[in-house]
Amino acid sequence: VRPPVTRDIFVHRIHMLVQMAEAHGKIPALTEIGNAGIPEANWWTHTLLPALNHDAQMRKVAWMLVWRNAYN
């Protein structure tokens, strides 16, 4: 689980994203999210998902496009 400071920054930025989307009649979305070499096997479910469920503003994010770097 990420430190509260990191989560708080993420929450703040998503709140800004939602406010900007609503101000322009748009749907809030995270169009690219991911991290190369995530050291936590459960990062998606134990770090990202709880942050997105943090409050009603966070739950307004309609969708995410996730990615990862794959090396051959």
Backbone hydrogen bonds in HBPLUS format (Angstrom, degrees):
<---DONOR---> <-ACCEPTOR-->    atom                        ^
c    i                          cat <-CA-CA->   ^        H-A-AA   ^      H-
h    n   atom  resd res      DA  || num        DHA   H-A  angle D-A-AA Bond
n    s   type  num  typ     dist DA aas  dist angle  dist       angle   num
A0006-THR N   A0003-PRO O   3.08 MM   3  5.52 119.1  2.47 111.5 124.6     1
A0007-ARG N   A0003-PRO O   3.16 MM   4  6.50 164.9  2.18 156.4 160.9     2
A0008-ASP N   A0004-PRO O   2.73 MM   4  5.86 161.3  1.76 153.3 158.9     3
A0009-ILE N   A0005-VAL O   3.00 MM   4  6.23 153.3  2.08 147.4 153.7     4
A0010-PHE N   A0006-THR O   3.05 MM   4  6.31 162.7  2.08 150.0 154.5     5
A0011-VAL N   A0007-ARG O   2.83 MM   4  6.09 165.6  1.85 158.6 162.3     6
A0012-HIS N   A0008-ASP O   2.93 MM   4  6.06 161.8  1.96 145.5 150.7     7
A0013-ARG N   A0009-ILE O   2.96 MM   4  6.19 159.7  2.00 151.4 156.6     8
A0014-ILE N   A0010-PHE O   2.94 MM   4  6.20 155.4  2.00 152.2 159.1     9
A0015-HIS N   A0011-VAL O   2.90 MM   4  6.12 156.0  1.96 151.3 158.2    10
A0016-MET N   A0012-HIS O   3.06 MM   4  6.38 153.7  2.13 145.2 151.9    11
A0017-LEU N   A0013-ARG O   2.94 MM   4  6.23 154.9  2.01 144.1 151.2    12
A0018-VAL N   A0014-ILE O   2.87 MM   4  6.12 163.2  1.90 156.2 159.2    13
A0019-GLN N   A0015-HIS O   2.99 MM   4  6.19 162.4  2.02 149.2 154.1    14
A0020-MET N   A0016-MET O   2.92 MM   4  6.13 162.2  1.95 153.6 158.0    15
A0021-ALA N   A0017-LEU O   2.90 MM   4  6.08 161.3  1.94 151.3 156.9    16
A0022-GLU N   A0018-VAL O   2.92 MM   4  6.07 169.5  1.93 154.0 156.9    17
A0023-ALA N   A0019-GLN O   2.95 MM   4  6.06 153.0  2.02 143.6 151.4    18
A0024-HIS N   A0020-MET O   3.20 MM   4  6.36 131.8  2.44 139.3 150.0    19
A0024-HIS N   A0021-ALA O   3.12 MM   3  5.31 138.7  2.30 100.8 112.2    20
A0026-LYS N   A0021-ALA O   2.72 MM   5  4.59 169.2  1.73 146.4 142.6    21
A0025-GLY N   A0022-GLU O   3.25 MM   3  5.03 169.6  2.26 103.4 105.3    22
A0062-ALA N   A0028-PRO O   2.81 MM  34  5.99 160.8  1.85 161.6 159.1    23
A0030-LEU N   A0063-TRP O   3.06 MM  33  6.46 159.8  2.10 157.3 160.6    24
A0065-LEU N   A0030-LEU O   2.92 MM  35  6.41 149.4  2.01 163.7 169.8    25
A0033-ILE N   A0065-LEU O   2.96 MM  32  6.28 140.2  2.12 154.1 160.0    26
A0067-TRP N   A0033-ILE O   3.17 MM  34  6.33 140.3  2.33 147.1 151.3    27
A0043-TRP N   A0040-GLU O   3.31 MM   3  5.18 159.2  2.35 112.7 109.5    28
A0046-HIS N   A0042-ASN O   2.76 MM   4  5.66 156.1  1.81 164.5 172.3    29
A0047-THR N   A0043-TRP O   2.91 MM   4  4.99 141.6  2.06 129.8 134.7    30
A0048-LEU N   A0043-TRP O   3.00 MM   5  6.41 161.1  2.03 159.0 165.2    31
A0049-LEU N   A0044-TRP O   3.03 MM   5  6.15 150.6  2.12 142.9 151.7    32
A0051-ALA N   A0047-THR O   3.40 MM   4  6.45 152.8  2.48 138.8 146.1    33
A0052-LEU N   A0048-LEU O   3.00 MM   4  6.31 154.8  2.07 155.3 162.8    34
A0053-ASN N   A0049-LEU O   3.02 MM   4  6.26 131.6  2.27 145.2 158.7    35
A0054-HIS N   A0051-ALA O   3.19 MM   3  5.03 161.2  2.22 105.3 107.7    36
A0059-ARG N   A0055-ASP O   3.11 MM   4  6.42 151.7  2.20 150.3 158.7    37
A0060-LYS N   A0057-GLN O   3.12 MM   3  5.41 161.0  2.16 108.4 113.9    38
A0061-VAL N   A0058-MET O   3.30 MM   3  6.10 172.8  2.30 120.9 122.9    39
